[in-house]
Amino acid sequence: MSSLSTHVLDTMRGGPAAGVALRLYRGGEMLHAGVTNTDGRCADLPAVAAGSYRLEFEIGAYFLGRGAALPRPPFLGVVPIAFGVAEPDGHYHIPLLVSPYGYSTYRGG
C-alpha cells in the first residue's frame, strides 16, 4: 500500500487553508471524507493500493466561509484532482495551491 497526503495552501491569503472539506474516491466509491487542519493538511487519509483515485476539495465553501466576495455559484465550487497510484509502496503527496479563480497541483515529495 502507498501512503497518501495532501496540503492545501490558500494563495489569496498566503497561508495554509484550514477547514477545507475533502473527499477521496476510487471509482464511484467514497473511501474517506475529512477536513484540513490548521496547517492545511488532512492527517487521516488512508493508505491506497495501485489504481485510479480522485480527491475533491470544497473550495467554494471554503472561500465563502472566509468572507470572499464570490459570485453565486462560485467559479470554483469543487476542485477535483484525478490521479493514479502506480508504485505499490510509494508515497503520494498531492498539494493544492488555490485561490477563488485558479489552482495548481503536482506530485510532491
N, C-alpha and C positions, 0 to 999 in steps of 0.2 A: 504494500500500500504506500502511496505517496502522501506526504503531508501537504496541506493547503493553508495558505494565509492570505489576507488582504489588508490593505491600508488605504483609507480614503482621506484625501487631502483636499481641503476647500481652497481653491486658488483665488477666490474672490476675497476671502479674509486672510489668506496666507498662513493657514494652520490646519491641524487635524479636524476632520469633520466628525464630531461626536453626535450620536443619536441617529445615524442613518440606518434605516431598516433594510435588511437584505435577505435574499433567499438563494439557496443553492439547489439546482435541478440536475438530474440526469434523465434525459428524455423528458417525459411528462411527469416524472415523479419528483416531488419536492423532498430533498434529503435533509435540509436544515433551514431554519429561519432564525435570524439573530439581529442584533443591533450593535453598531460600532460603539466602542468605549470612548473615554475622554481623549485617548491617543489616536482615535480614528481607526482602531483595529477591532476585528471580531475574533476574540481569542478561542472560541469553542467550535471552529469549523472542523468537520470530521475529516479523517484520512480518506483518500479516494483511490479507487482502482483505475487501471487503464481504461480510457473511454472518453466520451464527449460530455461536456458539462456546460452549464450556464449559471452565471451569477447575475442576479437582478438587484439593482440598488434603487431605492425610493428617493431619488434626488429631488424631484419637485416638492415633495412633502418636507424634505429637509430644509430647502431654501425658504419655502413659505413659512415654516416654523421659526425661522430666524429673521423674519420680517422683510425678506427681499421683495421688492416690488416686481411681481411677475404677472404676465398675462394669465388668464384662465381659459383653457388649461395652460400650464406652464410649457415652454418649449421642450424641456427635458423633464418628463414625468418619471419614467423608469429608464434607467440605463442598463441594458443587457450586455453582458460580456460572455460570448460563447468561446470556449477554449477546449483544447484536447490535452489529455494526460497520456503520455507515451512511455515515460520512464517508470518502471514498476516500483522503485524505491527512491524516487526523486523528491525534490521539494518544489512546489509551485506557489510562488508568491505573486499575487495579482494586485498591484497598486492601481488606484483610480484617482486621477487628478481631475477635479471637476469644478465647473462654475455653472451658473444658471443657463448658459448658452453653448457650452462646449465641454469636452472631456478628452482625456487620453489615458491609455493604459499600455502596459508592457509586461513581459515576464521578468520579474525582479529576482533578486538572489536571496 
